[in-house]
Amino acid sequence: MLRTILRLLIKTFSGFFNTDKLSDFFPVSVKGIIIDDGRIILLKNEREEWDFPGGKIQLNNSPIETLKREIKEELNIYVNNEKLVDIKNIYINNLNIIVVFYMVKVDSNHPIDISFEHIEYNFFKKDEIENLNILEEYKEIIKKILWKE
């Protein structure tokens, strides 16, 4: 009975305003995982944390378009061969963010040139990850991927 009443309320009010606005929304971010010679590239952000290249999906962009654009902006390189690795709900800066992780291959000879968004970049081996200032969820993904290498 309660379900029927709720459905009727939704049906009635959906004619006046977008009822999708009543649900919780989470930003979606895409991150690229780039491995070179058994090492993974990470960028240091303004919070002194190491992070993958990538960013939030903008309106009218697909996850892959966003990933390629963000990596080009942040590292000055092109990537391809995107392979979905994992999707996690991560709590960052008092905000729940859905993070979609892709393995990518570098598809350019451009030298790495980081954007203003980051302080520095570096390549890390599996045994160096544990001591980094990096989200635990990111550490888990790195270990899982580098273990396969």
Secondary structure in CASP SS format (residue, H / E / C, confidence):
PFRMAT SS
TARGET T0000
AUTHOR 0000-0000-0000
METHOD secondary structure of the structure
MODEL  1
M C 1.00
L H 1.00
R H 1.00
T H 1.00
I H 1.00
L H 1.00
R H 1.00
L H 1.00
L H 1.00
I H 1.00
K H 1.00
T H 1.00
F H 1.00
S C 1.00
G C 1.00
F C 1.00
F C 1.00
N C 1.00
T H 1.00
D H 1.00
K H 1.00
L H 1.00
S C 1.00
D C 1.00
F C 1.00
F C 1.00
P C 1.00
V E 1.00
S E 1.00
V E 1.00
K E 1.00
G E 1.00
I E 1.00
I E 1.00
I E 1.00
D E 1.00
D C 1.00
G C 1.00
R E 1.00
I E 1.00
I E 1.00
L E 1.00
L E 1.00
K E 1.00
N C 1.00
E C 1.00
R C 1.00
E C 1.00
E C 1.00
W E 1.00
D E 1.00
F C 1.00
P C 1.00
G E 1.00
G E 1.00
K E 1.00
I C 1.00
Q C 1.00
L C 1.00
N C 1.00
N C 1.00
S C 1.00
P H 1.00
I H 1.00
E H 1.00
T H 1.00
L H 1.00
K H 1.00
R H 1.00
E H 1.00
I H 1.00
K H 1.00
E H 1.00
E H 1.00
L H 1.00
N C 1.00
I C 1.00
Y C 1.00
V E 1.00
N E 1.00
N E 1.00
E E 1.00
K E 1.00
L E 1.00
V E 1.00
D E 1.00
I E 1.00
K E 1.00
N E 1.00
I E 1.00
Y E 1.00
I E 1.00
N C 1.00
N C 1.00
L E 1.00
N E 1.00
I E 1.00
I E 1.00
V E 1.00
V E 1.00
F E 1.00
Y E 1.00
M E 1.00
V E 1.00
K E 1.00
V E 1.00
D C 1.00
S C 1.00
N C 1.00
H C 1.00
P C 1.00
I C 1.00
D C 1.00
I C 1.00
S C 1.00
F C 1.00
E C 1.00
H C 1.00
I C 1.00
E E 1.00
Y E 1.00
N E 1.00
F E 1.00
F E 1.00
K C 1.00
K H 1.00
D H 1.00
E H 1.00
I H 1.00
E H 1.00
N H 1.00
L C 1.00
N C 1.00
I C 1.00
L C 1.00
E H 1.00
E H 1.00
Y H 1.00
K H 1.00
E H 1.00
I H 1.00
I H 1.00
K H 1.00
K H 1.00
I H 1.00
L H 1.00
W H 1.00
K H 1.00
E C 1.00
END
